[in-house]
Amino acid sequence: MIDVIFLGRGGEGAFTSSRILGIAASLYENEYALSFPSFGPERRGAPVFAYTKISSEPIRDRSQSSKGDYFVILNESLYNEGLLSRLKENGKLILNTSHPEKYVDPRIIPFEATRLANEYLGKPIVNTAMLAALAIQSNLVSMESLERAIQYDLPPKLAIKNKKLIEVIKEISKTTENKSLETTCKEVK
């Protein structure tokens, strides 16, 4: 089973990311998936965890994932080195940051999602850009399945903008196959 942990602030779309990934895996990749958030009485802006489990077998474990194959952090202010201990062996942490040079640990994949979200969505909601980064790095779901899941889950006006964002990231990643994700992101104009 593959465990993906999302961390963002309330209102940034951590649970939406988790849900869209689960939809892409279950409806369009013929996998079993389970997605759920973890939050209490927090309000907008408070840290929110969300989890997606993906497997070729039915998923019976409905508990939170203590360790992830992938850890996706939507807001750099939530990152701390202790989160690396929540990665499984060979796990990767995908971090939204405007300062990729600060992160030299090979387990960390920096990605500048905020700039792209502002440019293509008109606001700093980075969840679908981070899902594209996850799809590129992990091959958990295809970009096509991700686009279809966005179309399925989001209201039409939002789906159109988010699919455009995904398409831009996908095209740039094709032309820069041997480069890192953070370099790819810098080349997106």
C-alpha positions in Angstrom: 0.0 0.0 0.0 1.2 3.5 -0.8 0.6 6.2 1.8 0.5 9.9 0.9 0.3 12.5 3.6 -0.7 16.1 2.8 -0.1 19.0 5.1 -1.5 22.5 4.6 -3.3 25.2 6.3 -7.1 25.2 6.5 -8.5 26.6 3.3 -5.4 25.7 1.2 -6.9 22.5 -0.2 -5.0 19.7 1.6 -8.1 17.5 1.8 -9.2 18.5 -1.7 -5.7 17.3 -2.9 -6.2 14.0 -1.0 -9.6 13.5 -2.4 -8.7 14.3 -6.0 -5.7 11.9 -5.8 -8.0 9.2 -4.5 -10.5 9.8 -7.3 -7.7 9.6 -9.9 -6.5 6.3 -8.5 -9.8 4.6 -8.0 -11.9 5.9 -10.9 -9.2 6.1 -13.6 -6.3 3.9 -12.5 -8.4 0.8 -11.3 -6.8 1.0 -7.8 -8.4 1.0 -4.4 -8.1 4.3 -2.6 -9.1 5.9 0.7 -8.9 9.6 1.4 -9.6 11.5 4.6 -8.7 14.6 6.5 -7.5 14.9 10.1 -8.5 18.0 11.9 -10.5 19.0 14.9 -12.2 22.3 15.7 -9.5 24.3 13.8 -10.3 27.3 11.7 -9.1 28.6 8.4 -5.3 28.9 8.6 -4.7 26.1 11.1 -2.6 23.1 10.1 -4.6 20.4 8.5 -3.4 16.9 7.6 -5.0 14.7 4.9 -4.2 11.2 3.9 -4.6 9.1 0.8 -4.0 5.4 0.7 -3.7 3.6 -2.6 -3.5 -0.1 -3.1 -4.2 -2.8 -5.7 -6.0 -4.7 -2.8 -9.0 -3.5 -0.8 -7.9 -1.2 2.0 -9.0 -2.3 5.4 -6.8 0.0 7.5 -8.7 3.2 7.9 -6.3 4.8 10.4 -4.1 7.8 9.8 -0.8 7.0 8.2 2.0 7.5 10.7 4.6 7.3 7.8 4.2 8.1 4.2 5.8 7.1 0.9 5.2 10.7 -0.1 4.6 13.7 2.1 3.3 16.8 0.3 3.5 20.1 2.1 1.4 22.9 0.6 2.8 25.7 2.9 6.5 26.1 3.6 5.8 27.7 7.0 4.6 24.2 8.2 7.9 22.5 7.3 10.3 21.3 10.0 13.0 18.7 9.8 11.0 16.5 12.2 8.6 15.8 9.4 11.3 13.8 7.6 11.0 11.1 10.3 7.4 10.5 9.0 8.8 9.3 5.6 9.0 5.6 4.9 12.4 4.2 3.7 13.0 5.8 0.2 10.1 8.2 0.9 10.0 11.7 -0.6 8.8 15.0 0.7 7.5 17.5 -1.9 7.6 21.0 -0.5 6.1 24.2 -1.9 8.8 26.8 -1.6 10.0 29.9 -3.3 13.6 29.1 -2.0 14.5 25.7 -3.4 18.2 26.3 -2.8 17.6 26.0 1.0 16.7 22.3 0.8 19.7 20.0 0.0 18.4 16.8 1.6 17.9 14.3 -1.3 14.5 13.3 0.3 13.1 16.8 -0.2 11.8 17.8 -3.6 11.2 21.6 -3.6 8.6 23.0 -6.0 7.6 26.6 -6.5 3.8 26.1 -6.7 2.6 29.4 -5.4 3.9 31.5 -8.3 2.3 29.1 -10.8 -1.0 29.1 -8.9 -1.1 32.9 -8.8 -0.4 33.0 -12.5 -2.9 30.4 -13.7 -5.6 30.5 -11.0 -5.3 34.1 -9.9 -4.9 33.1 -6.2 -2.3 31.2 -4.2 -4.3 27.9 -3.9 -1.5 25.4 -4.7 -3.2 22.0 -4.2 -3.5 21.0 -7.9 0.0 22.3 -8.7 1.3 20.2 -5.9 -0.7 17.2 -7.1 0.9 17.6 -10.5 4.3 17.7 -8.8 3.4 14.5 -6.9 2.2 12.8 -10.1 5.4 13.7 -11.9 7.6 12.5 -9.1 5.7 9.3 -8.1 3.8 8.0 -11.1 1.1 7.0 -8.7 -1.4 8.3 -11.2 -1.0 9.6 -14.7 -1.4 13.2 -15.5 -4.4 12.3 -17.6 -6.1 10.6 -14.7 -5.3 13.6 -12.5 -7.0 15.9 -15.1 -10.0 13.7 -15.3 -10.3 13.6 -11.5 -10.1 17.4 -11.4 -12.9 17.6 -14.0 -14.9 15.1 -11.9 -14.5 16.8 -8.5 -14.2 20.6 -9.0 -16.9 23.0 -10.2 -16.6 23.6 -14.0 -15.0 27.1 -13.8 -12.3 25.9 -11.3 -11.7 22.7 -13.2 -10.9 24.6 -16.4 -8.3 26.8 -14.7 -6.8 23.9 -12.7 -6.6 21.7 -15.8 -4.7 24.5 -17.6 -2.3 24.7 -14.7 -1.7 20.9 -14.8 -1.2 21.0 -18.6 1.5 23.7 -18.3 3.4 21.7 -15.6 3.0 18.5 -17.7 4.4 20.1 -20.9 7.3 21.7 -19.1 8.2 18.4 -17.4 8.2 16.6 -20.8 10.8 19.1 -22.2 13.0 18.9 -19.1 13.0 15.2 -18.4 16.5 15.1 -17.0 16.2 18.2 -14.8 14.9 18.4 -11.3 11.3 19.4 -10.5 12.4 22.7 -9.0 14.4 23.6 -12.2 11.4 22.6 -14.3 9.2 24.9 -12.3 11.5 27.9 -12.8 11.3 27.4 -16.5 7.5 27.7 -16.6 6.7 31.2 -17.8 
